């Protein structure tokens, strides 16, 4: 079947590898810094990268035979990648609900944006910040609010113990400290 007659995906097929889908019926919670990063990337793609690639493809198309024209073939492929990312970013930004952790009024309980220090059953301490799906970065201890550990910690107070299902079985965590830091 010709690609001209196939339906373009409007689902999660546009998700980049390693990016989680937003749970059905949930907003895309995001920190102010995360929202700015998404906007900056979208602006870079639409105002800088895409116009450059379009210019190269137009030039290459004018050179004649497109079937063996590497600039044309690669350029068209890159345009599809850029357009896919633009669609993804646009959907994420439209669904975004910006939540500033510094504006949290109930700072003695764990909610989105909290930086939580907890101890596991072996007494090992860990500090994580609960952020949006698009903000998560495990290398910097930023955990998505949909992650099992974040869901287990939600609404807990300092001194509470919570349980969550880890890959190695059910684990008990004790909440040691809750902080809300200003957005980066």
N, C-alpha and C positions, 0 to 999 in steps of 0.2 A: 504494500500500500504506500502511496506517496506520502511523504512527511507533511505535505501541504494540507492534507485532510485529517491529520491526527490531532486529537485534543491536547492542548498544552496543559500540563499539570498545574493544579492550583492547590495541591496538598503539600505534604511534607517532603516531596521528592526534591525540593529545592534546598533542603537542609544540607549544609556542608558536613563533611565527615566529622564525627565526634561531637556534634551539636545536638542537644536534646530538643525534642518538640515541646511546645507549651502544652500543658495538660488541657484537654477540652474544657471549655467554659471558664478557664482561668485567664486573668490578664497577664501580660508579660511584665512582671515586676522588674524594675531596673533602677539602679542608682543614678543620680545625676551625672556622674562621671561616665558610667556605662552608656547612658543615652547620648552624651556628647561624642563618645567614641564611635557609636553607630552612625550618628549624623555626619561626622567627619569622614568616615569611610564612604558613605553614600555620596557625599559631595565630591570627594576625590574621584570616585568612579565615574560620576555623571559629567563633571566639569573638566576633568583632566584626561583620565585614561581612555574612556570611550571615544571622545573626539579624536584623540591621536590614532587609535586603532581604525576608526572610520576613515580617516585621511589616508592611512596606509592601504586599506582595502580598496578605496576608490582609485588610488594611484595604480595598484596592482591590477585591478579590473581593466584599466585602460591599456594595459600592456598586451592584450590579446588573449591567447589560449589560457583559460583559467584552470584546466584540468591538471596541468603540470606546473602551475605557478605557486611556488611555496609561500610567497608573501600573502597571496590571496587566500590559499587554503588555511594557513596558520591564522591569518587575521580573522577570517570568518569563525574559526573555532574559538579564538580568544573573545570575539564579540559575543558569542553564545554564553561563554563562561561569565563575562562581565554582566550581561543581561540577567542571567540566572541569579547572580549575587545581588544585583540591584533589586530584583523582585523579592528576594529573601529579606534584605534590609528594609525595604519599604513595608512589607508585611509586619516585620518585627517592630518597627517604629510606630506603625498605626495601632498595634495592639499594646504598646508600651504604657505602663502606668509608673511614672517616676515617683520613687519613694526616697526621701532624704533621711538617712539614719539619724542625722543630727537633730531633726525635727521631732523625733519620737518622744512622746510625753510620758509614756509608761516605761521608764528605763530599768525597772527592777524585774522585768519579764522578757523572755526571749521572743523577738519578732524579727521580721525582715530587717536586715542591716545590722543586727547585733554582732558584736565580737564576743565570742563565748570561750571561756577556758573551762575545760572539763577534765576529769580523770576517769580512766577506764577501770575495769575490774582488777587490773594488774598494778594500778596506782600510777600509770604513765599519764602525764599531763599533756594536753594538746589544746592549742588555741586556733579557732577558725572564725571566719567572718561569713555570715549568711548573706549571700548576694543573689542577684538575678541570674537566670540561665545564661544570658549573654555576657555576664561579668565573671562567671566562675573561672578560677585559675588555681588548680590544686597545688601548683608549684609555689604559690604565694598564700596558701591556706584560705582561699576564697572558695566557698562551697555553695553550690546552687541550692536555692530554697526547696527544690524538689528532691534533693538527695536524701536517702534514708536517714543519715545522721542528723541532717538539718530538720527534717520532719519530726524526728524523735525529740529534738531539743525545743521545738516551737512551744511557746506558752509556759515553759518551765521557769522556775525562780531559782535564785542562788540557793544551794543546799539541797535542791531536789535531785532525786535519782530517776533516770528514765531508762527504758530499754529499747533497743532497736535490733533488727535482724541483720547481722553482718554476714559476710560470706562464710565465716568460721562458726556461725551459730548466733544465738541471742547474746547480746552484750549489754552490760549495765554501765551507765555513765552517770557520774555525779557532777552537777553543775557547780563550778567553783567561783566563777566571776562572769558578770555580764556588763558590757560597756557598749556605748553607742558613740562612734567616732564621727567627726565631721567628714563629709564626702570628699574624696580626693579630687 
